[in-house]
């Protein structure tokens, strides 16, 4: 019962933070759209410059992701070829290092894709 009371109080506090009261009625907190937020603090030339910079950052991010993906393919292909030529029972240190590099690069690409 004590836990239920704590949960109800917690929900009430969270809800109270996201609404405002007007004439006894609870109204959702106002939120501006992206364009309204941009225009609220920037002049039109500043907004255009900001949008162009954003486009350039997106294009650069895309180029970097493509380059890293190509590198992943090259490393994977090289590791596969090295594995095919080696003894099936023994892995060389070079192969292990290459696999670790592939893992790190793949993790990096995955994290940057989430951004």
C-alpha positions as CSV (number, residue, x, y, z in Angstrom):
1,X,0.0,0.0,0.0
2,X,2.9,2.3,0.9
3,X,4.5,1.6,-2.5
4,X,1.2,2.4,-4.3
5,X,1.0,5.7,-2.6
6,X,4.6,6.6,-3.6
7,X,3.8,5.7,-7.2
8,X,0.7,7.9,-7.3
9,X,2.6,10.8,-5.7
10,X,5.4,10.3,-8.3
11,X,3.0,10.3,-11.2
12,X,1.3,13.4,-9.8
13,X,4.6,15.2,-9.6
14,X,5.7,14.3,-13.1
15,X,2.3,15.3,-14.5
16,X,2.3,18.6,-12.6
17,X,5.7,19.5,-14.2
18,X,4.3,19.1,-17.7
19,X,1.0,21.0,-17.4
20,X,0.0,24.5,-16.4
21,X,-3.2,25.5,-14.6
22,X,-5.5,28.2,-16.1
23,X,-8.8,29.1,-14.5
24,X,-8.9,25.9,-12.5
25,X,-8.2,23.7,-15.6
26,X,-5.1,21.8,-16.3
27,X,-3.7,22.6,-19.8
28,X,-0.7,21.0,-21.5
29,X,2.5,22.9,-21.4
30,X,2.9,25.0,-24.6
31,X,5.6,23.8,-27.0
32,X,6.8,25.7,-30.0
33,X,7.3,24.0,-33.3
34,X,10.9,23.9,-34.7
35,X,10.3,26.7,-37.1
36,X,8.7,28.9,-34.5
37,X,11.6,28.3,-32.1
38,X,14.0,29.2,-34.8
39,X,12.2,32.4,-35.9
40,X,11.6,33.4,-32.3
41,X,15.3,34.2,-31.8
42,X,16.8,34.6,-35.3
43,X,16.4,37.0,-38.2
44,X,15.7,35.5,-41.6
45,X,19.4,35.7,-42.9
46,X,20.6,34.1,-39.6
47,X,18.0,31.4,-40.0
48,X,19.0,30.7,-43.6
49,X,22.7,30.6,-42.6
50,X,21.9,28.2,-39.7
51,X,19.9,25.9,-42.1
52,X,22.7,25.9,-44.6
53,X,25.2,25.0,-41.9
54,X,22.9,22.2,-40.7
55,X,22.7,20.9,-44.3
56,X,26.5,21.0,-44.6
57,X,26.9,19.1,-41.2
58,X,24.4,16.4,-42.4
59,X,26.3,16.0,-45.7
60,X,29.6,15.8,-43.9
61,X,28.2,13.2,-41.5
62,X,26.9,11.2,-44.4
63,X,30.3,11.3,-46.2
64,X,32.0,10.1,-43.0
65,X,29.5,7.3,-42.5
66,X,30.0,6.2,-46.1
67,X,33.8,6.2,-45.8
68,X,33.7,4.3,-42.5
69,X,31.3,1.7,-44.1
70,X,33.6,1.3,-47.0
71,X,36.5,0.8,-44.6
72,X,34.4,-1.9,-42.7
73,X,33.8,-3.7,-46.0
74,X,37.5,-3.6,-46.9
75,X,38.6,-4.8,-43.4
76,X,36.0,-7.6,-43.4
77,X,37.0,-8.7,-46.9
78,X,40.7,-8.7,-45.9
79,X,39.9,-10.7,-42.7
80,X,37.9,-13.2,-44.7
81,X,40.7,-13.7,-47.2
82,X,43.3,-14.0,-44.4
83,X,41.1,-16.6,-42.6
84,X,40.7,-18.6,-45.8
85,X,44.4,-18.8,-46.3
86,X,45.3,-19.6,-42.7
87,X,45.2,-22.8,-40.7
88,X,41.7,-23.3,-39.5
89,X,42.8,-24.2,-36.0
90,X,45.1,-21.2,-35.4
91,X,44.2,-17.5,-35.5
92,X,47.1,-15.1,-36.0
93,X,47.5,-12.0,-33.9
94,X,47.0,-9.9,-37.0
95,X,43.6,-11.5,-37.6
96,X,42.6,-10.8,-34.0
97,X,43.7,-7.2,-34.2
98,X,41.8,-6.8,-37.5
99,X,38.7,-8.3,-35.9
100,X,39.0,-5.8,-33.0
101,X,39.4,-2.9,-35.4
102,X,36.3,-4.0,-37.3
103,X,34.4,-4.3,-34.0
104,X,35.4,-0.8,-32.8
105,X,34.6,0.8,-36.2
106,X,31.3,-0.9,-36.4
107,X,30.4,0.3,-32.9
108,X,31.4,3.8,-33.8
109,X,29.3,3.8,-37.0
110,X,26.3,2.4,-35.0
111,X,26.6,5.2,-32.4
112,X,26.9,8.0,-35.0
113,X,23.9,6.6,-36.9
114,X,21.8,7.1,-33.7
115,X,22.7,10.8,-33.5
